[in-house]
Structure formats: C-alpha cells, structure tokens
Amino acid sequence: MVLVESKTISFDDFITWLPEESSCRYELRDGEILEMPKPRGKHSEIAGLISGKLFLEITRLGLSYLTPRESIVKSLDGTSGYEPDVIVLDKAALAQDLHWEAESIITQGSSVKLAVEVVSTNWQDDYAVKQIAYQALGIQEYWIVDHLGLGGRTFIGHPKQPTISIYYLIDGEYDLHQFRGAELIHSPTFPELELSIDLLSLIS
C-alpha cells in the first residue's frame, strides 16, 4: 500500500483521476489516494474460487444478483472508496444507485448483498477500516477470508489460525460468526453454500 498523493481530494476527483488501465488498483482513504497491489497468486486464486462458487449458487437459485469484476464502494461520508476482492450486487437495487451504470460506483448499501475481502499483509484494513465503513454504509453481509491467519489476536483469537469471519447486519450493527478448519460456513445470504477455510487452503 503506497500513498500516491499527499494532498486530499474529493471522491469525484478521485474517480476522474483513476487510470482506465493499470497494473495496480487504487483506493481513496480519507481523501488520500492509495496504490494497492492487484491480487496475485494464491490471493487471486482464492478470490476467484469464491466468486465462482457464488456465481454458481446465484445461477442455481435463479437470483437476480451479479458478481462484477470491478467496482468502487463509496463510503457513507464520501471521503473514501474501496474495491472489494469479491462483491455480489442486487440488480433491482442497483437501479436506484445512479452512478453504477456509467462509473461502476456503489453509493447505497442496499445494492450490496455481500462483500468479501481476502486478507493480505495489510490485514488491519479489512478487520478495522473496511468493516467499520461497510457497516456504516449498511452492507448486509461482509466476509473476511484470512486464509493464512494473519489478523491480530483481537480479531481471530490465539493461537492464530486461518479463519473466515462473517459479519451480518442486524439492527444497524454487524453480528460476527467465525469458521475454521473443515467447518462449513453459514452465510445468511447463501445458506446452502458449501465452503470452508480448509477447502480454500487446498489451493496450491
């Protein structure tokens, strides 16, 4: 994660600045542009597997959802913009999200059925910064897939081990459930989905 520009800019200016083609991806944090390395290797494979499994489940159930390759989630206060590793969007709700069609920007939490972050070395972003931002925006369900057990003890316990943390919005606050080893996750949005951290960890 590298600070690109020290001066603060608006969200609209950030969207205008974003390069169309880049070997990196960028996020806006409190008005500052940060360069984020694109997922590679195992990180990319895990994100791809999750996206594929979610797509198959959406298709099987005939749901009016989509899993776009790229999107920017605008924070509630408008000073930040995040690009989840995987995102599931509600097509009907997107009709009310006026910046989606032209710019792939999500401004309404109701548009997002599920956001997923695969943990890298900057795990604090996923467990603290993004969890707070996604809850404030009203994103219904948020997964943190920590396949290497990198998160702090406060977040995944001690001894640290690979964990999938699922946050689900109840009365405006996230309720947390964690899954380890071969234990199948329980996703309120996709209750029949069969997925475990062990399954993800089998990726070579």
C-alpha positions as CSV (number, residue, x, y, z in Angstrom):
1,M,0.0,0.0,0.0
2,V,1.6,3.2,-1.2
3,L,0.4,6.8,-0.8
4,V,0.1,8.3,-4.3
5,E,-0.7,11.9,-3.5
6,S,-0.4,13.6,-0.1
7,K,-3.0,16.3,-0.7
8,T,-6.6,15.4,-0.1
9,I,-9.0,15.2,-3.0
10,S,-12.8,14.7,-3.3
11,F,-14.3,11.4,-4.3
12,D,-15.4,12.8,-7.7
13,D,-11.9,14.0,-8.4
14,F,-10.6,10.5,-7.4
15,I,-13.0,8.9,-9.9
16,T,-11.9,11.3,-12.6
17,W,-8.2,10.6,-11.8
18,L,-8.5,6.8,-11.9
19,P,-6.5,5.4,-14.8
20,E,-8.5,3.1,-17.1
21,E,-5.6,0.6,-17.5
22,S,-3.2,0.0,-14.7
23,S,-1.1,-2.9,-13.2
24,C,-2.3,-1.6,-9.7
25,R,-5.6,-0.8,-8.2
26,Y,-6.3,2.3,-6.2
27,E,-8.5,3.2,-3.2
28,L,-9.3,6.5,-1.6
29,R,-8.8,6.8,2.1
30,D,-10.0,9.9,3.9
31,G,-9.3,11.9,0.7
32,E,-5.9,10.4,0.0
33,I,-5.1,8.1,-3.0
34,L,-3.5,4.8,-2.0
35,E,-1.9,2.4,-4.6
36,M,-3.0,-1.2,-3.8
37,P,-1.2,-4.1,-5.5
38,K,-3.6,-6.2,-7.6
39,P,-4.3,-9.6,-6.1
40,R,-1.8,-12.2,-7.3
41,G,-1.0,-15.8,-6.7
42,K,-3.0,-17.6,-4.0
43,H,-4.8,-14.4,-3.1
44,S,-6.1,-14.1,-6.6
45,E,-7.0,-17.8,-6.8
46,I,-9.0,-17.7,-3.6
47,A,-10.9,-14.6,-4.6
48,G,-11.6,-16.3,-8.0
49,L,-12.8,-19.5,-6.4
50,I,-15.2,-17.6,-4.0
51,S,-16.5,-15.6,-6.9
52,G,-17.1,-18.7,-9.0
53,K,-18.9,-20.5,-6.2
54,L,-21.1,-17.5,-5.5
55,F,-21.9,-17.2,-9.2
56,L,-22.9,-20.9,-9.4
57,E,-25.1,-20.5,-6.4
58,I,-26.7,-17.4,-7.8
59,T,-27.4,-19.3,-11.0
60,R,-28.7,-22.4,-9.3
61,L,-31.1,-20.4,-7.2
62,G,-32.1,-18.1,-10.1
63,L,-31.3,-14.9,-8.1
64,S,-31.2,-11.5,-9.7
65,Y,-27.7,-10.8,-8.5
66,L,-24.4,-10.2,-10.3
67,T,-20.7,-10.5,-9.4
68,P,-18.9,-7.8,-11.3
69,R,-15.2,-7.9,-11.8
70,E,-14.6,-4.3,-10.7
71,S,-16.5,-1.8,-8.6
72,I,-15.8,1.0,-6.2
73,V,-17.8,1.3,-3.0
74,K,-18.2,4.9,-1.8
75,S,-18.1,5.4,1.9
76,L,-21.0,7.0,3.7
77,D,-19.2,10.2,4.4
78,G,-17.9,10.4,0.8
79,T,-14.2,10.6,1.7
80,S,-13.2,7.1,0.8
81,G,-13.7,4.5,-1.9
82,Y,-13.0,0.8,-1.6
83,E,-12.7,-2.0,-4.2
84,P,-13.6,-5.4,-2.6
85,D,-12.0,-8.6,-3.8
86,V,-15.4,-10.1,-4.4
87,I,-18.8,-8.4,-4.4
88,V,-22.4,-9.6,-5.0
89,L,-24.9,-6.9,-6.1
90,D,-28.6,-6.8,-6.3
91,K,-29.7,-5.9,-9.8
92,A,-33.0,-4.4,-8.6
93,A,-31.4,-2.2,-6.0
94,L,-28.7,-1.0,-8.5
95,A,-31.5,0.7,-10.5
96,Q,-31.6,3.3,-7.6
97,D,-27.8,3.6,-7.5
98,L,-27.4,6.4,-10.0
99,H,-23.6,6.1,-10.5
100,W,-23.4,2.4,-11.2
101,E,-24.3,2.2,-14.9
102,A,-21.8,4.9,-16.1
103,E,-19.0,4.5,-13.5
104,S,-19.4,1.2,-11.6
105,I,-19.7,3.2,-8.3
106,I,-21.8,1.9,-5.5
107,T,-23.2,4.5,-3.1
108,Q,-26.1,2.6,-1.5
109,G,-25.5,-0.3,1.0
110,S,-28.8,-1.8,-0.2
111,S,-27.1,-2.5,-3.6
112,V,-24.6,-4.9,-2.0
113,K,-25.8,-8.4,-0.9
114,L,-22.2,-9.5,0.0
115,A,-18.7,-8.0,0.1
116,V,-15.6,-10.2,0.5
117,E,-12.0,-9.3,1.4
118,V,-9.2,-11.8,1.2
119,V,-6.6,-10.9,3.8
120,S,-3.1,-9.8,2.8
121,T,-0.3,-8.2,4.9
122,N,-2.4,-5.1,5.4
123,W,-5.0,-7.0,7.4
124,Q,-5.8,-4.0,9.6
125,D,-7.7,-2.5,6.6
126,D,-10.0,-5.5,6.3
127,Y,-10.7,-6.0,10.0
128,A,-10.9,-2.4,11.1
129,V,-11.2,0.2,8.4
130,K,-13.4,-1.6,5.9
131,Q,-15.5,-3.4,8.5
132,I,-16.5,0.0,10.0
133,A,-17.1,1.6,6.6
134,Y,-19.2,-1.3,5.3
135,Q,-21.3,-1.4,8.5
136,A,-21.9,2.4,8.3
137,L,-23.0,2.1,4.7
138,G,-25.4,-0.7,5.6
139,I,-23.8,-3.5,3.6
140,Q,-25.8,-6.6,4.6
141,E,-23.1,-9.2,4.8
142,Y,-19.3,-8.9,4.8
143,W,-16.7,-11.8,4.8
144,I,-13.1,-11.6,5.8
145,V,-11.2,-14.6,4.4
146,D,-8.0,-14.9,6.4
147,H,-6.5,-18.0,4.8
148,L,-3.1,-17.5,6.4
149,G,-4.2,-16.5,9.8
150,L,-2.6,-13.1,9.6
151,G,-5.1,-11.0,11.5
152,G,-4.4,-9.7,15.0
153,R,-5.4,-11.8,18.1
154,T,-8.2,-9.3,18.8
155,F,-9.8,-10.4,15.6
156,I,-9.1,-14.1,15.2
157,G,-8.0,-15.2,18.6
158,H,-5.0,-17.0,20.0
159,P,-3.4,-19.2,18.7
160,K,-4.0,-17.5,15.4
161,Q,-5.3,-19.8,12.6
162,P,-6.9,-19.5,9.2
163,T,-10.4,-18.1,9.7
164,I,-13.4,-17.0,7.7
165,S,-15.2,-14.1,9.6
166,I,-18.7,-13.4,8.5
167,Y,-20.3,-10.2,9.6
168,Y,-24.1,-9.8,9.2
169,L,-26.0,-6.6,9.7
170,I,-28.6,-6.8,12.5
171,D,-30.3,-3.6,13.6
172,G,-27.6,-1.5,12.1
173,E,-24.6,-3.4,13.6
174,Y,-22.6,-6.3,12.5
175,D,-23.1,-9.7,14.2
176,L,-19.9,-11.8,13.9
177,H,-19.5,-15.5,13.4
178,Q,-16.2,-17.3,12.6
179,F,-15.4,-20.5,10.9
180,R,-12.2,-22.6,11.0
181,G,-10.8,-25.8,9.6
182,A,-13.3,-28.0,7.9
183,E,-16.3,-26.3,9.5
184,L,-18.7,-25.2,6.8
185,I,-19.6,-21.5,6.9
186,H,-23.1,-20.2,7.4
187,S,-23.9,-17.3,5.1
188,P,-27.3,-15.7,5.8
189,T,-27.4,-14.6,2.2
190,F,-26.4,-18.0,0.8
191,P,-27.4,-20.5,3.5
192,E,-26.9,-23.6,1.3
193,L,-23.4,-22.6,0.1
194,E,-20.8,-25.3,1.0
195,L,-17.5,-23.6,1.7
196,S,-14.8,-23.9,4.4
197,I,-11.4,-22.4,5.1
198,D,-9.8,-25.8,4.6
199,L,-11.3,-26.0,1.1
200,L,-9.8,-22.7,0.2
201,S,-6.5,-23.6,1.8
202,L,-6.2,-26.6,-0.6
203,I,-5.4,-24.3,-3.4
204,S,-1.7,-24.8,-4.3
